[in-house]
Amino acid sequence: MSGKYIKNLLCIGAGYVGGPTMAMIASKCPQYRVTLVDINHQRIDEWNSDRLPIYEPGLDEVVRAARGKNLFFSTDIENNIREADIIFVSVNTPTKTFGVGAGMAADLQYWEKTARQIIACSESSKIVVEKSTLPVRTALAMERILNSNDKGLHFDVLSNPEFLAEGTAIKDLLSPDRVLIGSRLTDSGVAARQQIVDIYANWVPADKILTSDVWSSELSKLVANVFLSQRISTINAISAICEKTEADVTNVARAVGMDQRIGARYLNASIGFGGSCFKKDILNLVYISKSYGLDEVADYLHYVVKMNDYQKERFVESMLQAMFNTLAGKRICLFGFAFKADTGDTRESPAIYIAKRLLEERADLVITDPKALRNARKDLAGGGDHVTYIADPYEAVSGCHAIAVMTEWDLYKSLDYKKIFEKMIKPAFIFDGRNIIDHPRCFDIGFNIYPLGKPPLTHLE
Ligand SMILES: NC(=O)c1ccc[n+]([C@@H]2O[C@H](COP(=O)([O-])OP(=O)(O)OC[C@H]3O[C@@H](n4cnc5c(N)ncnc54)[C@H](O)[C@@H]3O)[C@@H](O)[C@H]2O)c1
């Protein structure tokens, strides 16, 4: 307990999840003092500035309303651990790049370092909450590490996976489909779980707060990502069939999605899923399945990722084929670089793979994106003179042979494509990797249009 606050909440890791989640908790719960810490000092400086480190619609307002009142961003990890009653851990859990499980298993080094730092700095017992997405049964390992302390302290380790989606994080946090909190089913575990329920109960209806055992909670997050990404890979596989059969994937998706058992969302054919989570979380589950000898399960899940890779390569090959089998020296404008609309995040963006493949084909690239150019510059740092970055799409297309739509930003739906056509080299191509542009209209303007999963509209015979 500390003065005017009933509890001190700490979040270790002020990234895409930690930042918005804790800002929402602070804004809804003035009775808690909420602090975020991070080893990345620049990130903390940006959280304390007018230019936040991540773009997320509505985030600025939520942060501004609570920052300095009961929401604080700090680099002082030690003191904040000491003073915390409840510690959320939201550090990154990327795919391991070395040793056993390289390229597949989760790299838990950041998590374990955090656990050891919690023991080193703690002077009182605490609740530790997994916010990061972790392999099932990680809480057990964490509990063992934390409770091996020689200070007589007790730590309850809970799982409270985050289901927010980037681009709609604030909306998702404000009215989540559900909040999941897993704990051990011991008296201490259940009491700790109730403390987390009490936080969310400040704004989330009781029937949307689910409690469970800790292993089901950890696994549920991975399974949610399997279902979501599997839908994308399925519709993308169908898009390949549509292109061979002259069916239209949008019509197929509409007909299929009206079945209430299936539902209409996540059925847009595209160049594939990206973001920091889907691929790593599926591979993580593939690795877990293999390690339990469930080879058929592992192979089945692995195909979701393989199909995603296939779709990106297929897109590049169709560009190559349509543009007379050579891209060398041709100027191609990528519309969007973020892995999805309404975020500046480019982690695992399909645009990275496609851009690199186009550079291999010796194309010159112009990248435009309303929010992701800073990250795109880092992702394509090796591209040298062959890549330019231009925020204004009308300027970006000047002298280009083709446009390839990478991100479904609304902005690209309403551009003046007549004006764009006039600025491009002819024959001018649009490869719509998100099916967001008005294809018949752009065809009438003079473009050769290559959508995904639909017959092309071309003036070339
Ligand atoms: N991004 C999403 O949409 C999303 C959604 C749900 C769940 N998740 C999961 O949440 C977790 C975090 O994801 P993210 O996108 O916020 O990652 P992120 O990379 O944006 O943020 C993680 C932060 O943790 C910091 N960090 C790492 N080790 C630290 C340490 N020892 N002490 C203090 N800070 C440390 C890093 O500097 C970084 O700022 C991952 O497990 C991810 O799978 C992400």
The ligand as a MOL file (V3000), in Angstrom:
LIG
                    3D

  0  0  0     0  0            999 V3000
M  V30 BEGIN CTAB
M  V30 COUNTS 44 48 0 0 0
M  V30 BEGIN ATOM
M  V30 1 N 2.1890 -6.9680 -30.2790 0
M  V30 2 C 1.0360 -7.5580 -30.1330 0
M  V30 3 O 0.0790 -7.3040 -30.8510 0
M  V30 4 C 0.8450 -8.6110 -29.0530 0
M  V30 5 C -0.4530 -9.0160 -28.7360 0
M  V30 6 C -0.6250 -9.9430 -27.7310 0
M  V30 7 C 0.4840 -10.4630 -27.0710 0
M  V30 8 N 1.7370 -10.0710 -27.4060 0 CHG=1
M  V30 9 C 2.8660 -10.6270 -26.6480 0
M  V30 10 O 3.2870 -9.6570 -25.7000 0
M  V30 11 C 4.7030 -9.7290 -25.5080 0
M  V30 12 C 5.3170 -8.3720 -25.7640 0
M  V30 13 O 5.0670 -8.0160 -27.1110 0
M  V30 14 P 5.2970 -6.5330 -27.6310 0
M  V30 15 O 4.7620 -6.4980 -29.0190 0
M  V30 16 O 4.7920 -5.5570 -26.6250 0 CHG=-1
M  V30 17 O 6.9110 -6.4930 -27.6630 0
M  V30 18 P 7.8480 -5.2310 -27.7090 0
M  V30 19 O 9.1430 -5.6920 -28.2560 0
M  V30 20 O 7.1440 -4.0770 -28.3580 0
M  V30 21 O 8.0390 -4.8380 -26.1730 0
M  V30 22 C 8.7900 -5.5530 -25.2600 0
M  V30 23 C 9.5860 -4.5710 -24.4160 0
M  V30 24 O 10.2290 -5.3020 -23.3620 0
M  V30 25 C 11.4750 -4.6600 -23.1170 0
M  V30 26 N 12.3430 -5.5630 -22.3520 0
M  V30 27 C 12.9260 -6.7210 -22.7720 0
M  V30 28 N 13.6280 -7.2900 -21.7540 0
M  V30 29 C 13.4720 -6.4660 -20.6750 0
M  V30 30 C 13.9480 -6.5210 -19.3320 0
M  V30 31 N 14.7150 -7.5080 -18.8980 0
M  V30 32 N 13.6060 -5.5100 -18.5160 0
M  V30 33 C 12.8270 -4.4840 -18.9490 0
M  V30 34 N 12.3420 -4.3940 -20.2050 0
M  V30 35 C 12.6600 -5.3680 -21.0590 0
M  V30 36 C 11.9950 -4.3270 -24.5090 0
M  V30 37 O 12.9810 -3.3060 -24.4510 0
M  V30 38 C 10.7100 -3.8650 -25.2140 0
M  V30 39 O 10.5120 -2.4510 -25.1380 0
M  V30 40 C 5.1960 -10.8280 -26.4500 0
M  V30 41 O 5.2740 -12.0330 -25.7220 0
M  V30 42 C 4.0930 -10.9220 -27.4750 0
M  V30 43 O 4.0090 -12.2080 -28.0250 0
M  V30 44 C 1.9410 -9.1430 -28.3760 0
M  V30 END ATOM
M  V30 BEGIN BOND
M  V30 1 1 1 2
M  V30 2 2 2 3
M  V30 3 1 2 4
M  V30 4 1 4 5
M  V30 5 2 4 44
M  V30 6 2 5 6
M  V30 7 1 6 7
M  V30 8 2 7 8
M  V30 9 1 8 9
M  V30 10 1 8 44
M  V30 11 1 9 10
M  V30 12 1 9 42
M  V30 13 1 10 11
M  V30 14 1 11 12
M  V30 15 1 11 40
M  V30 16 1 12 13
M  V30 17 1 13 14
M  V30 18 2 14 15
M  V30 19 1 14 16
M  V30 20 1 14 17
M  V30 21 1 17 18
M  V30 22 2 18 19
M  V30 23 1 18 20
M  V30 24 1 18 21
M  V30 25 1 21 22
M  V30 26 1 22 23
M  V30 27 1 23 24
M  V30 28 1 23 38
M  V30 29 1 24 25
M  V30 30 1 25 26
M  V30 31 1 25 36
M  V30 32 1 26 27
M  V30 33 1 26 35
M  V30 34 2 27 28
M  V30 35 1 28 29
M  V30 36 1 29 30
M  V30 37 2 29 35
M  V30 38 1 30 31
M  V30 39 2 30 32
M  V30 40 1 32 33
M  V30 41 2 33 34
M  V30 42 1 34 35
M  V30 43 1 36 37
M  V30 44 1 36 38
M  V30 45 1 38 39
M  V30 46 1 40 41
M  V30 47 1 40 42
M  V30 48 1 42 43
M  V30 END BOND
M  V30 END CTAB
M  END
